[in-house]
Amino acid sequence: MKKIIKPFLFKYKAFPDFNGTLIPFYINNSFPKNFLLKRFFLLYGKSKHFRADHAHTKCSQIIIPLKGSIKIKIINKDNQKKFLLSVKKRKALFVPPYNWITIFFNNNKDSLLTLCNYKYDKKEYILELDKFKKIISK
């Protein structure tokens, strides 16, 4: 297994103006090195339910809050950590492979954008937490 990289937050720029705010992202400059965008999706949550609850073996993700605040719990070989993402803080979360992720929405209007460096492939998902823990303990 490859060396496991830990998830980390990174700040992005916003340019507020009287008529709104622009938040630009540049593929080669805004994201961690070697992150080549292959797909993206929007996620709208519900406050009484969680999303994700899986890990990837190949896909790295960048999670960017679009509205509200989102709590994200990450489990990896070394520890368990919680992140709070909100539009106001202008921080995105980089989640590399072999990190179990669970997403909690604060209310029914919260949303996020997820950028992925790997195409959708159901075979590269780890969907059982016990199986994930066995894999990362090796």
Summary of the structure (lengths in Angstrom):
residues: 138
radius of gyration: 15.2
end to end distance: 8.5
largest distance: 54.0
contacts: 360
relative contact order: 0.29
helix: 11%
strand: 46%
